[in-house]
């Protein structure tokens, strides 16, 4: 019996080592690409700013240029985050509310949202902030929602994104033993799409593992989310059944900073609440 246990543990360690080696290789590759991509973004920003100075340009064109500039700046911030990871450093983290991050991410996602899919967002106003970098939270949200969009393309329907505090009990703590805190804020992304079989579920966090066509995805989305969540001391749980949709729950340690005071200092707090 002990021999079987030893072999199982050894295989688990070997699998973890292979996973770690893949992530190191990905980090080296992406860091190299990020430098070149940053130069491209600088060109996009520069020419977009020059175009805004064109006299006689319509307000509609000006608005489109503003979106281009905003997207390029977000890309620049993301590149900096990637380079920080490549240097084994840590991006500056602070107490961040989920709501403004989701609101900004939806502006980008809705441009590519199929007409047969809707996104329903519910953020409990009582939830505290989480300790993170805004780009980290944006990557988590966008990767999860985009995955749900791809899974729901044929079936259509509504993708639900909910931010709330979970009920912390003994069962929850037992299932989230690796969590660094018993005060959590959870993002749940739920769809009624194609779902995944149990065999596929076993590999969802592996880099480059994907069931999509070569032109539809790289298989890095959930792997990236998994790595970010681990760095932030949180947990991620994926539940899915073939043909019955997927439920992904990401729980992160809550900050001790009062949520209401953060919203008062948020310049965008006066915008209409997400619905």
VENVEN-V643156 format. One record per pair of residues at least 4 apart in sequence whose ideal C-beta (glycine too) atoms are under 8 Angstrom apart, sorted by sequence separation. I is the first residue (numbers start at 0). J is the second residue. If there is no record, write none. Layout:
((I;J) (I;J))
//
This chain:
((0;4) (1;5) (2;6) (3;7) (4;8) (5;9) (6;10) (7;11) (8;12) (9;13) (10;14) (11;15) (12;16) (13;17) (14;18) (15;19) (16;20) (17;21) (18;22) (19;23) (20;24) (21;25) (22;26) (23;27) (24;28) (25;29) (26;30) (27;31) (28;32) (29;33) (30;34) (31;35) (32;36) (33;37) (34;38) (35;39) (36;40) (37;41) (38;42) (39;43) (40;44) (41;45) (42;46) (43;47) (44;48) (45;49) (46;50) (47;51) (48;52) (49;53) (56;60) (57;61) (58;62) (59;63) (60;64) (61;65) (62;66) (63;67) (64;68) (65;69) (66;70) (67;71) (68;72) (69;73) (70;74) (71;75) (72;76) (73;77) (74;78) (75;79) (76;80) (77;81) (78;82) (79;83) (80;84) (81;85) (82;86) (84;88) (96;100) (97;101) (98;102) (99;103) (100;104) (101;105) (102;106) (103;107) (104;108) (105;109) (106;110) (108;112) (112;116) (122;126) (131;135) (132;136) (133;137) (134;138) (135;139) (136;140) (137;141) (138;142) (139;143) (140;144) (141;145) (142;146) (143;147) (144;148) (145;149) (146;150) (147;151) (148;152) (151;155) (167;171) (168;172) (169;173) (170;174) (171;175) (172;176) (195;199) (196;200) (197;201) (198;202) (199;203) (211;215) (212;216) (216;220) (218;222) (219;223) (220;224) (221;225) (222;226) (223;227) (224;228) (225;229) (226;230) (227;231) (229;233) (239;243) (240;244) (256;260) (257;261) (258;262) (259;263) (260;264) (261;265) (51;56) (56;61) (83;88) (95;100) (131;136) (151;156) (166;171) (167;172) (178;183) (195;200) (203;208) (211;216) (228;233) (239;244) (256;261) (263;268) (50;56) (83;89) (112;118) (165;171) (172;178) (202;208) (228;234) (239;245) (262;268) (83;90) (129;136) (151;158) (209;216) (211;218) (228;235) (238;245) (239;246) (175;183) (195;203) (209;217) (237;245) (238;246) (109;118) (172;181) (209;218) (237;246) (238;247) (51;61) (80;90) (108;118) (148;158) (207;217) (208;218) (225;235) (237;247) (238;248) (79;90) (147;158) (199;210) (207;218) (224;235) (236;247) (237;248) (206;218) (207;219) (235;247) (236;248) (51;64) (105;118) (205;218) (206;219) (235;248) (50;64) (51;65) (144;158) (167;181) (208;222) (235;249) (105;120) (167;182) (195;210) (207;222) (234;249) (235;250) (144;160) (167;183) (206;222) (221;237) (233;249) (234;250) (47;64) (51;68) (143;160) (204;221) (205;222) (233;250) (164;182) (165;183) (203;221) (204;222) (233;251) (101;120) (164;183) (232;251) (233;252) (47;67) (48;68) (140;160) (164;184) (165;185) (231;251) (232;252) (47;68) (101;122) (163;184) (164;185) (204;225) (228;249) (231;252) (162;184) (163;185) (162;185) (228;251) (43;67) (44;68) (47;71) (98;122) (162;186) (163;187) (97;122) (161;186) (162;187) (224;249) (118;144) (160;186) (161;187) (44;71) (160;187) (43;71) (44;72) (159;187) (160;188) (161;189) (97;126) (159;188) (160;189) (158;188) (159;189) (40;71) (44;75) (158;189) (159;190) (96;128) (97;129) (116;148) (158;190) (95;128) (100;133) (104;137) (108;141) (40;74) (41;75) (73;107) (94;128) (95;129) (103;137) (107;141) (156;190) (157;191) (203;237) (40;75) (94;129) (95;130) (113;148) (116;151) (156;191) (94;130) (95;131) (100;136) (104;140) (108;144) (112;148) (116;152) (126;162) (156;192) (70;107) (93;130) (95;132) (100;137) (104;141) (108;145) (111;148) (115;152) (126;163) (127;164) (154;191) (200;237) (36;74) (37;75) (40;78) (92;130) (93;131) (95;133) (119;157) (121;159) (126;164) (154;192) (92;131) (93;132) (97;136) (101;140) (113;152) (116;155) (117;156) (118;157) (119;158) (121;160) (122;161) (123;162) (125;164) (151;190) (153;192) (154;193) (200;239) (66;106) (92;132) (100;140) (104;144) (108;148) (115;155) (116;156) (117;157) (118;158) (119;159) (120;160) (121;161) (122;162) (123;163) (150;190) (151;191) (152;192) (153;193) (199;239) (37;78) (91;132) (95;136) (115;156) (116;157) (117;158) (119;160) (120;161) (121;162) (123;164) (147;188) (151;192) (36;78) (90;132) (113;155) (116;158) (118;160) (121;163) (147;189) (150;192) (151;193) (195;237) (92;135) (97;140) (143;186) (147;190) (149;192) (150;193) (90;134) (144;188) (150;194) (195;239) (33;78) (90;135) (143;188) (147;192) (194;239) (195;240) (196;241) (140;186) (194;240) (195;241) (139;186) (194;241) (33;81) (34;82) (140;188) (193;241) (194;242) (33;82) (193;242) (194;243) (183;233) (194;244) (195;245) (30;81) (194;245) (29;81) (30;82) (33;85) (80;132) (180;232) (191;243) (192;244) (179;232) (191;244) (192;245) (30;84) (80;134) (178;232) (190;244) (30;85) (80;135) (127;182) (129;184) (178;233) (189;244) (190;245) (29;85) (30;86) (128;184) (178;234) (189;245) (77;134) (127;184) (177;234) (189;246) (26;84) (27;85) (76;134) (126;184) (188;246) (189;247) (26;85) (101;160) (175;234) (187;246) (188;247) (187;247) (77;138) (101;162) (187;248) (149;211) (174;236) (186;248) (187;249) (185;248) (186;249) (73;137) (98;162) (185;249) (186;250) (97;162) (185;250) (186;251) (149;215) (184;250) (185;251) (149;216) (183;250) (184;251) (183;251) (184;252) (183;252) (184;253) (182;252) (183;253) (182;253) (178;250) (180;252) (179;252) (180;253) (146;220) (178;252) (145;220) (146;221) (175;250) (143;220) (142;220) (142;221) (142;223) (143;224) (142;224) (138;223) (139;224) (165;250) (138;224) (97;184) (139;227) (97;186) (138;227) (139;228) (164;253) (135;227) (150;244) (135;230) (150;245) (135;231) (147;245) (146;245) (131;231) (130;231) (146;247) (129;231) (143;247) (143;249) (139;249) (131;251) (130;251) (129;251) (130;252) (129;252) (129;253) (130;254) (128;253) (129;254) (127;253) (128;254) (126;253) (127;254) (127;255) (128;256) (127;256) (127;257) (128;258) (127;258) (126;258) (125;258) (128;261) (124;258) (124;272) (122;272) (122;273) (121;273) (120;273) (120;274) (119;274) (94;254) (94;256) (96;258) (96;261) (102;267) (96;262) (99;265) (94;261) (99;267) (102;270) (105;273) (96;265) (99;268) (102;273) (101;273) (98;272) (98;273) (25;206) (21;205) (22;206) (21;206) (18;204) (21;207) (18;205) (18;206) (25;219) (22;222) (22;226))
//
